[in-house]
Amino acid sequence: MKQRIAILNGRFDPLTIDEAVSAVFAAINKRERGWLCTVNVATLMTMRHNPRLQDFVDHASWVVADGQPLVWCSRLFGTALPERVAGIDLLDALCRRAAQEKKGVYLLGTTAHLLERTRANLRQRHPGLEVHGSSGYFAREEWPARADAIRASGASLLCVGMGTPRQEFFIAEQWDRLGAAVAIGVGGSFDVIAGARFRAHPWVAKLGLEWTARLVQEPRRLFLRYLLTNTMFCVLVARTLAMRMLGQTTTKS
């Protein structure tokens, strides 16, 4: 595995989406276990004041950058990340590979109705895909029972779409019961695959503004979060780079 790239409090693997898929299935076929984290700017900033989430990401087998601003900033911090690895694109690529290798996939998240549409759409895209699932709306005391159901399904790959940090905490707390070889938090990907929400146009994503599409769809829930996290990220990056430049100047003098 290539050395991870540090961006503020995050450590990212310099993987393309194809490399990430290959790494996940290599682990599955070797009967190794681990989780993969897709980290965007909002998640990175949340990690700073949520030690449990920071610890979960720090102990991930793979951490990929789900945000164009992180790819841009990686160049400023030393080594460039090869590309953005969006959670929804990774989910689709993993399901394609799972269908080819006859590996089971379990989806945990969203409503029962949207989950069925997600499963149907994934089966249509990837014929032969074995995909199980259950809704993500359940009480804390039901976590062990959900984990037991995932184990009973025999799925090799678990994709949890319950939002950060709930999805990460579920994986961490139920890890020994889950049975799946690899677990991934995929946020709101199921709702997009089901057709209930839309993604930003590719050119908007390339500009690092894909978050605006989510903001338009959920302004009340996301406005303050994005205002705070995006502002904090820009301030921290600018401060870190300024301190680095000052240190270099001091060393030269």
Secondary structure, DSSP 4 states (H G I P E B T S, - for coil): -PPPEEETTEEE----HHHHHHHHHHHHHTT--EEEEEE-HHHHHHHHT-HHHHHHHHT-SEEEE-SHHHHHHHHHTSS--S----HHHHHHHHHHHHHHHT--EEEEES-HHHHHHHHHHHHHHSTT--EEEE-S---GGGHHHHHHHHHHHT-SEEEEES-TTHHHHHHHHHHHHH--SEEEE-TTHHHHHHTSS-PPPHHHHHTT-THHHHHHHSHHHHHHHHHHHHHHHHHHHHHHHHHHHHHHHHHH-
